């Protein structure tokens, strides 16, 4: 409902969002007429819940628009809400570890790169996704070293110097070098590879200039969570001279006793240990006894995750003692033509401080014998089924240019543990007022402050509770906006006329957008009290029209469910308010995330995917 101030009189113009024709109520009219009209609005509004964010009817000329709350939002009792909020811990820190398979940048792959004169060519269709990972891990199946050209069919590999920068820009942070092709150019090739990768800022594991370096863990800290990476080469697939020695560069070999000691030692300096093994029979669909024995021993010693390479095809996932083994992710960049060698998996492991909470699987296919691309959902089963593991659906929505709407696909994941909802602590630095000096936005315990240098620009009122904020251009005017999901005290017109007096005071959820005007943060738009509170939200261009949309997961005011989302909704600014353009069917949604897959933004959520079709907004 909107409040229009005209000639000193408050005029309420509502109902247009629900009934598509204007009804104007003047508070100077007969009181009984006003009550009857208000009851009509109250009992009719719930039939049309998805227009509440805005409508497209223009106000009368000369009026000033101010949003007021719609009268069907009851809100939550203040004491109940605050008790629930205070009982929640801070939202757990999450770190994404993206793991891929074998990366071979030689032979036909190198010739293709040279032919197109684009060193990034092979990663074009996966770079957007990989670059957003906190940790990106893979097996580099070739040395980076100077040397002769490699012909077709050769079993000796070499990548051109300079590819280390491409790997870094693609997003790789840690690479395993424990494989049967790193020493293809001898000790010089091993040493040059280490030098090039170190100069690019990529950590390595499983190889070294001597055995101490090769068998040492590579340590990495992200968002306060410490990781240790260890990688090993199966002595069954390489000659003994490939092993690093006291004065010889080379790779670390699979030795259960030595690995066990290394994992236990790493556990003293890291929160989680990830072990990689280069083992197994090539082109076979099942892990062999050497793989399983080594992986089990790694977990027995304290490893959180085991990642396998070398078979060149996807092999099963195993849960062992509550931990996970990915026996083989297949090829990631390779020029092989054997059956199954062009299908692979990208595995994204989500860590919190307790360990892995879920693993997401993204099937990929190698096209042109050199570059991976994400496959269409219809192609998922023939790759995912090779994991031989029961998976859950993950609801993902992507824009269809053909149908001009968002379509749902069910992607695959292992849900190990649900993270309980917590109070968000968040810090963002952004120059929203375009003065060349970024502002600092800090949310803690429901309070948001905005500072610039030593000067406090704005602070949320003490009777507000802010769940989340996003600094992004939601109104598409070229300037950033401060977008808030806020709990505030219900106003008189938030509560139905016949609602018992003892039910108030109550808190309601609103969406508020702020913008800078003459150096000050001022409210640009305030929603009515929302019929379903915001569980999560973000701002992004979902339909590739160069205009941002507001993407929300909306929930319920019910005490047991107001932190669980029931709808995914898309809204867009029309010049004066946010209007609904699309919403999903009712379901269970949480953990909103925007994934860029092959240049196409996807709305990803966690939760069971509802059956049936999707619906467009008014």
C-alpha positions in Angstrom: 0.0 0.0 0.0 1.3 3.5 -0.8 0.7 6.7 1.1 0.3 9.8 -1.1 0.6 13.3 0.5 -1.4 15.8 -1.5 -2.6 19.2 -0.4 -1.8 18.4 3.3 -4.0 15.3 3.3 -3.0 11.7 3.6 -4.5 9.7 0.8 -4.0 5.9 0.8 -4.0 4.4 -2.7 -3.7 0.7 -2.3 -5.4 -2.3 -3.9 -4.0 -1.5 -7.4 -1.3 -4.0 -6.8 -3.9 -6.7 -6.2 -7.0 -5.7 -8.2 -5.5 -3.7 -11.1 -7.8 -0.7 -10.7 -7.3 2.3 -8.4 -9.4 2.8 -5.3 -8.6 6.1 -3.4 -9.6 6.3 0.3 -9.6 9.8 2.0 -9.4 9.6 5.8 -11.9 12.5 6.0 -14.6 10.3 4.6 -17.3 8.6 6.7 -15.5 6.4 9.3 -17.7 3.4 8.6 -17.0 3.6 4.9 -13.3 3.7 5.7 -13.6 0.6 7.9 -15.6 -1.3 5.3 -13.1 -0.5 2.6 -10.2 -1.4 4.9 -11.8 -4.8 5.7 -12.3 -5.4 2.0 -8.6 -4.7 1.5 -7.5 -6.9 4.5 -9.5 -10.0 3.6 -8.9 -9.7 -0.2 -5.2 -8.9 -0.1 -4.0 -12.5 0.8 -5.5 -13.8 -2.4 -2.9 -11.8 -4.3 0.3 -11.9 -2.3 2.8 -11.3 -5.0 2.1 -7.8 -5.9 2.9 -6.4 -2.5 6.4 -5.2 -3.4 5.0 -2.7 -5.9 2.6 -1.9 -8.8 2.7 -0.1 -12.0 -0.1 2.5 -11.6 1.2 6.1 -11.6 0.2 8.4 -8.8 -1.8 11.6 -9.5 0.3 14.5 -10.8 1.9 16.6 -8.1 2.0 13.9 -5.4 5.0 12.6 -3.4 5.3 8.9 -3.1 5.9 7.4 0.4 5.5 3.6 0.9 3.4 2.4 3.8 2.9 -1.1 5.0 0.1 -3.4 3.7 -2.3 -4.4 6.4 -2.2 -8.1 6.1 1.4 -8.6 7.5 1.0 -9.6 11.1 4.7 -9.8 11.9 6.3 -11.5 15.0 6.0 -10.7 18.7 9.0 -8.6 19.7 10.1 -10.8 22.6 9.8 -14.0 20.7 11.8 -12.6 17.8 14.6 -11.1 19.8 14.9 -14.2 22.0 15.3 -16.4 18.9 17.8 -13.9 17.4 19.9 -13.7 20.5 20.0 -17.5 20.8 21.6 -17.8 17.4 25.4 -17.8 16.9 27.1 -15.9 14.2 26.7 -17.3 10.7 29.5 -19.9 10.2 32.4 -19.0 8.0 32.2 -21.0 4.7 35.0 -21.8 2.3 34.5 -23.3 -1.1 37.1 -25.8 -2.4 36.7 -26.5 -6.1 38.4 -29.7 -7.2 39.0 -30.7 -10.9 40.7 -33.6 -12.6 43.8 -34.0 -14.8 45.1 -30.8 -16.6 47.3 -31.5 -19.6 48.4 -28.5 -21.6 50.6 -30.2 -24.2 50.2 -32.1 -27.5 47.0 -31.1 -29.4 45.9 -28.8 -26.6 49.1 -26.7 -27.0 48.7 -26.6 -30.8 45.1 -25.4 -30.4 46.2 -22.6 -28.1 48.8 -21.6 -30.7 46.3 -21.8 -33.5 43.7 -19.5 -31.9 46.5 -17.3 -30.4 44.7 -17.2 -27.1 46.4 -18.9 -24.1 43.1 -18.7 -22.1 41.1 -20.5 -24.8 40.9 -23.9 -23.1 39.4 -22.3 -19.9 37.0 -19.8 -21.4 33.8 -21.7 -20.5 34.7 -22.6 -16.9 36.8 -19.6 -15.9 33.9 -17.6 -14.5 33.0 -20.4 -12.1 36.5 -21.4 -11.1 37.5 -17.8 -10.4 34.9 -17.5 -7.7 36.2 -20.4 -5.7 38.1 -19.7 -2.4 40.4 -22.6 -3.1 40.8 -24.2 -6.6 42.7 -27.5 -6.8 43.7 -29.7 -9.7 46.3 -32.1 -11.0 48.8 -30.5 -13.4 49.7 -33.5 -15.7 52.7 -31.9 -17.4 55.8 -29.8 -16.6 56.0 -26.2 -17.5 59.4 -25.9 -19.0 61.3 -24.8 -22.1 61.8 -27.5 -24.7 61.0 -28.9 -28.1 57.6 -29.2 -29.6 55.5 -32.2 -28.7 54.0 -34.2 -31.6 50.7 -36.0 -31.8 50.6 -39.4 -30.1 53.7 -38.8 -28.0 53.6 -39.8 -24.4 55.9 -37.0 -23.3 54.2 -33.8 -22.3 55.4 -30.2 -21.9 53.5 -26.9 -21.4 54.9 -23.6 -22.6 56.2 -21.2 -20.0 53.5 -18.5 -19.5 50.8 -21.1 -18.9 51.4 -20.7 -15.2 49.9 -17.1 -15.4 46.9 -18.5 -17.3 46.3 -21.1 -14.5 46.5 -18.4 -11.9 44.1 -16.1 -13.7 41.7 -19.0 -14.2 41.6 -19.3 -10.4 43.9 -22.1 -9.5 45.4 -21.7 -6.0 46.9 -25.2 -5.4 48.1 -27.8 -7.9 49.2 -31.4 -7.3 52.4 -32.3 -9.2 52.5 -35.9 -8.0 51.9 -37.6 -11.3 53.7 -39.7 -13.9 54.2 -36.9 -16.4 55.8 -34.1 -14.3 59.3 -35.6 -14.8 58.9 -36.0 -18.6 61.7 -33.4 -19.0 63.8 -34.7 -16.2 64.8 -33.0 -13.0 65.2 -29.7 -15.0 61.5 -29.9 -16.0 60.5 -30.5 -12.4 62.5 -27.6 -11.1 61.4 -25.2 -13.8 57.8 -26.1 -13.1 58.1 -25.3 -9.4 59.8 -22.0 -10.2 57.2 -20.9 -12.7 54.2 -21.8 -10.5 55.8 -20.2 -7.4 56.4 -17.0 -9.4 52.7 -17.0 -10.4 51.6 -17.4 -6.8 50.3 -20.9 -7.1 51.0 -23.4 -4.3 52.2 -26.9 -5.2 52.1 -30.2 -3.4 53.5 -33.7 -4.2 56.8 -32.6 -5.8 59.9 -30.8 -4.8 63.5 -30.0 -5.4 64.3 -32.8 -2.9 62.4 -35.3 -0.9 61.8 -33.0 2.1 60.1 -30.5 -0.1 58.2 -33.1 -2.1 56.7 -34.8 1.0 55.9 -31.6 2.9 52.4 -30.3 3.2 51.4 -27.2 1.3 49.6 -24.9 3.8 46.9 -22.4 3.0 44.6 -20.2 5.2 41.4 -18.9 3.9 38.9 -16.9 5.9 40.5 -18.1 9.1 40.3 -21.8 8.1 43.7 -23.5 7.7 44.2 -26.2 5.0 47.1 -28.6 4.4 47.5 -30.3 1.0 49.5 -33.5 0.5 49.8 -35.4 -2.8 51.3 -38.7 -3.8 52.2 -40.6 -6.9 51.6 -44.4 -7.2 54.9 -46.2 -7.6 53.0 -48.8 -9.7 52.6 -46.3 -12.6 56.0 -44.7 -12.6 59.7 -45.7 -12.5 61.5 -45.4 -9.2 63.7 -42.6 -10.5 60.6 -40.3 -10.5 60.7 -40.2 -6.7 62.3 -37.2 -5.1 65.5 -37.9 -3.1 67.8 -36.0 -0.7 69.6 -34.4 -3.7 67.1 -35.2 -6.5 64.0 -33.3 -7.6 61.0 -35.5 -8.2 57.6 -36.5 -6.9 56.3 -37.9 -3.6 55.5 -41.6 -3.8 52.5 -43.4 -2.2 53.7 -44.9 1.0 51.0 -45.5 3.7 53.4 -45.2 6.7 55.0 -42.0 5.4 51.7 -40.5 4.4 50.1 -41.4 7.8 52.9 -39.6 9.6 52.6 -36.6 7.3 48.8 -36.3 7.8 49.1 -36.5 11.6 51.8 -33.9 11.6 49.8 -31.6 9.3 46.8 -31.9 11.7 48.8 -29.9 14.3 49.1 -26.9 12.0 45.9 -27.1 9.9 42.2 -27.4 10.6 41.7 -29.8 7.6 44.0 -32.0 5.6 43.3 -32.8 2.0 45.1 -35.8 0.4 45.5 -36.3 -3.3 46.6 -39.5 -4.9 47.6 -40.3 -8.5 46.6 -43.9 -8.7 44.3 -46.5 -10.3 43.9 -48.4 -13.6 43.4 -46.1 -16.6 40.0 -46.0 -18.3 38.4 -48.3 -15.6 35.1 -47.3 -13.9 36.0 -48.7 -10.5 38.8 -48.0 -8.0 41.3 -50.7 -7.4 42.6 -52.0 -4.1 45.6 -49.7 -4.0 43.4 -46.7 -4.3 41.0 -47.7 -1.6 43.7 -48.9 0.9 45.6 -45.6 0.5 42.5 -43.5 0.8 41.2 -45.3 3.8 44.6 -45.0 5.5 44.6 -41.2 4.8 41.2 -40.8 6.5 42.2 -43.1 9.4 45.2 -40.7 9.9 42.9 -37.7 10.1 42.4 -36.5 6.5 39.1 -34.7 5.8 39.0 -35.4 2.1 40.8 -37.6 -0.5 40.8 -36.6 -4.2 42.0 -39.0 -6.9 43.5 -38.6 -10.3 45.0 -40.7 -13.1 42.3 -43.1 -14.4 41.2 -40.4 -16.9 37.5 -41.3 -16.3 35.0 -40.6 -13.6 35.1 -43.1 -10.7 32.8 -43.5 -7.7 32.5 -41.5 -4.5 32.9 -43.3 -1.2 31.9 -42.3 2.3 34.3 -43.7 4.8 34.1 -43.1 8.5 32.1 -39.9 7.8 34.6 -38.5 5.4 34.6 -38.6 1.6 36.8 -40.1 -1.1 36.5 -38.8 -4.7 38.4 -41.6 -6.4 38.7 -39.9 -9.8 37.2 -36.7 -11.2 38.3 -37.7 -14.8 40.1 -35.4 -17.2 39.6 -31.7 -17.0 41.8 -30.5 -19.9 43.0 -33.3 -22.1 43.1 -34.4 -25.8 42.2 -38.1 -25.3 39.5 -39.9 -27.4 39.0 -43.1 -25.3 35.4 -43.8 -24.2 34.5 -41.7 -21.1 37.7 -39.6 -21.2 35.9 -36.4 -22.3 33.4 -36.6 -19.4 34.4 -35.2 -16.0 33.2 -33.8 -12.7 33.9 -30.5 -11.0 33.4 -31.1 -7.3 32.8 -28.1 -5.0 33.3 -28.9 -1.4 31.8 -26.4 1.1 33.7 -26.3 4.4 32.8 -24.7 7.7 34.7 -25.0 10.9 33.3 -28.4 11.5 34.3 -29.8 8.2 32.6 -30.4 4.9 28.9 -29.5 5.0 28.1 -30.3 1.4 29.6 -31.4 -1.9 28.2 -30.1 -5.2 28.8 -31.9 -8.5 29.0 -30.2 -11.8 29.3 -32.5 -14.9 31.5 -31.2 -17.7 32.4 -32.4 -21.1 35.7 -31.7 -23.0 34.8 -30.2 -26.4 37.3 -29.9 -29.4 39.5 -32.3 -27.5 40.9 -29.5 -25.4 38.4 -27.4 -23.4 35.9 -28.2 -20.7 32.3 -26.9 -20.8 29.4 -27.4 -18.4 26.8 -29.8 -19.8 23.1 -29.3 -20.0 21.0 -30.8 -17.2 19.6 -33.4 -19.6 23.1 -34.8 -20.0 23.8 -35.0 -16.2 22.7 -38.6 -15.6 25.2 -40.4 -17.8 28.1 -38.6 -16.0 26.7 -38.3 -12.5 25.6 -42.0 -12.4 29.3 -43.0 -12.5 29.7 -41.6 -9.0 27.6 -44.5 -7.8 26.4 -42.5 -4.8 23.0 -41.4 -3.6 22.7 -37.6 -4.3 20.2 -35.0 -3.4 18.6 -32.4 -5.7 19.7 -28.8 -5.7 17.3 -26.3 -7.1 18.9 -24.1 -9.8 17.1 -21.5 -11.9 18.5 -20.1 -15.2 17.2 -17.7 -17.7 15.8 -19.1 -21.0 16.2 -16.8 -23.9 13.8 -19.0 -25.9 11.0 -18.9 -23.3 11.9 -15.5 -21.8 11.6 -16.8 -18.3 13.6 -18.6 -15.6 13.6 -22.4 -15.8 14.4 -24.8 -13.1 16.9 -27.7 -13.2 17.7 -30.2 -10.5 21.5 -30.3 -10.0 23.2 -32.8 -7.7 24.9 -32.6 -4.3 25.7 -34.5 -1.2 24.1 -32.8 1.8 26.2 -33.8 4.8 25.1 -31.4 7.4 22.7 -28.4 7.5 24.3 -25.3 8.8 22.0 -23.8 11.4 20.9 -20.2 10.7 23.1 -17.6 12.4 23.3 -13.9 12.8 25.4 -12.5 9.9 28.6 -10.5 10.5 29.7 -8.8 7.4 32.2 -6.2 6.2 32.2 -4.6 2.8 34.3 -1.8 1.3 32.8 0.2 -1.6 32.9 3.7 -3.0 29.1 4.1 -3.4 29.2 8.0 -3.3 32.0 8.0 -6.0 34.2 10.4 -4.2 37.3 8.2 -4.6 37.4 7.3 -1.0 35.6 3.9 -0.2 33.1 3.7 2.6 33.3 0.8 5.1 30.0 -1.1 5.8 30.0 -3.2 8.9 27.1 -5.4 10.1 27.3 -7.0 13.6 24.6 -8.3 15.8 21.8 -6.7 13.8 23.4 -3.2 13.7 24.9 -1.6 10.6 27.3 1.2 10.5 28.8 3.1 7.6 32.1 5.0 8.0 34.5 6.8 5.8 37.9 7.2 7.3 37.3 8.3 10.9 33.9 9.8 10.1 30.7 7.8 10.8 28.3 8.5 7.9 25.3 6.5 9.0 24.2 4.0 11.7 21.0 2.0 11.8 18.5 3.0 14.5 18.7 1.1 17.7 15.2 -0.4 17.3 16.1 -1.9 14.0 17.5 -5.4 13.4 19.2 -5.8 10.0 19.5 -9.4 8.8 21.6 -8.6 5.7 22.8 -5.9 3.4 24.0 -5.7 -0.2 25.9 -2.8 -1.7 25.0 -2.9 -5.4 23.1 -0.9 -8.0 19.6 -2.3 -7.5 17.9 0.6 -9.2 20.0 0.6 -12.3 20.9 4.3 -12.2 24.6 3.7 -12.5 25.2 4.5 -8.8 25.5 2.0 -6.0 22.7 1.5 -3.5 22.7 0.2 0.1 20.0 -2.5 0.1 18.7 -3.8 3.5 16.6 -6.5 4.9 15.3 -4.9 8.1 13.1 -5.9 11.0 11.2 -2.9 12.5 8.3 -2.3 14.8 5.0 -2.7 13.2 3.0 0.5 12.5 -0.7 0.8 13.2 -1.6 0.1 9.6 0.6 -3.0 9.6 -1.8 -4.8 11.9 -5.3 -5.9 10.8 -8.2 -4.0 12.3 -9.6 -7.0 14.1 -6.3 -8.2 15.3 -6.3 -8.6 19.2 -4.5 -5.7 20.9 -2.4 -8.2 23.0 -0.8 -9.4 19.8 1.1 -6.1 19.4 3.8 -4.7 19.5 5.1 -6.8 16.7 8.1 -6.8 14.3 7.7 -6.9 10.6 10.3 -7.3 7.8 10.8 -4.6 5.2 13.2 -4.1 2.3 14.8 -0.6 2.2 17.1 0.9 -0.4 19.3 3.8 0.5 21.3 6.0 -1.9 23.8 8.9 -1.5 22.5 12.4 -2.0 24.9 15.3 -1.5 27.2 13.1 0.6 24.5 11.8 2.9 22.8 8.3 2.9 19.1 8.8 2.4 16.2 6.3 2.0 15.3 5.9 -1.7 12.5 3.4 -1.2 10.9 1.4 1.6 8.7 -1.6 1.1 5.4 -2.3 2.8 5.6 -4.8 5.7 6.4 -8.0 3.7 3.9 -10.9 3.8 6.8 -13.2 3.8 10.1 -12.0 5.4 13.3 -12.1 3.4 15.4 -15.2 4.2 18.2 -14.3 1.9 18.7 -11.8 -1.0 21.3 -10.5 -3.5 21.4 -8.2 -6.5 22.5 -9.4 -10.0 21.7 -9.3 -13.7 19.9 -12.7 -14.1 18.5 -12.3 -17.6 21.5 -10.7 -19.3 19.6 -7.5 -20.2 22.3 -5.2 -18.6 19.8 -4.4 -15.8 20.1 -5.7 -12.3 17.4 -7.7 -10.6 16.6 -8.2 -6.9 16.7 -11.9 -6.1 15.1 -13.0 -2.8 14.3 -16.1 -0.9 11.1 -15.3 1.0 9.9 -17.2 4.1 7.1 -17.1 6.6 6.3 -15.3 9.8 5.5 -18.5 11.6 7.7 -18.9 14.6 9.0 -22.3 13.5 9.7 -21.3 9.9 10.6 -17.7 9.6 14.2 -18.6 8.9 13.2 -21.1 6.1 12.6 -19.8 2.6 9.5 -20.9 0.8 9.7 -18.9 -2.5 12.5 -17.6 -4.8 11.4 -14.3 -6.2 12.7 -11.9 -8.8 11.9 -8.2 -8.6 13.1 -5.2 -10.7 13.1 -1.5 -10.2 10.6 0.3 -12.6 11.7 3.8 -11.8 9.9 4.3 -8.6 9.4 0.9 -6.9 10.3 -2.8 -7.1 7.8 -4.9 -8.9 7.6 -8.7 -9.0 8.7 -10.1 -12.4 8.9 -13.9 -11.5 8.6 -16.3 -8.6 9.1 -20.0 -8.1 6.6 -22.5 -6.9 6.4 -23.1 -3.2 9.3 -25.2 -1.8 12.1 -25.2 0.6 15.0 -22.9 -0.3 18.0 -21.5 1.5 21.7 -20.5 0.9 21.1 -18.3 -2.1 24.0 -18.2 -4.5 24.6 -16.8 -8.0 26.7 -19.1 -10.2 28.0 -18.0 -13.6 28.0 -21.1 -15.8 29.4 -20.7 -19.3 28.6 -17.0 -19.1 25.0 -17.5 -18.0 24.0 -16.5 -14.4 22.2 -19.2 -12.4 20.2 -18.8 -9.2 21.3 -21.7 -7.0 19.7 -22.7 -3.7 20.0 -25.5 -1.2 16.9 -27.6 -0.5 14.6 -30.2 -2.2 13.4 -29.1 -5.6 9.6 -28.8 -5.8 7.8 -30.6 -8.6 5.9 -28.9 -11.3 6.3 -25.8 -13.4 7.3 -22.3 -12.4 5.2 -19.2 -12.4 5.8 -15.7 -13.8 5.0 -12.5 -11.8 2.5 -10.0 -12.7 
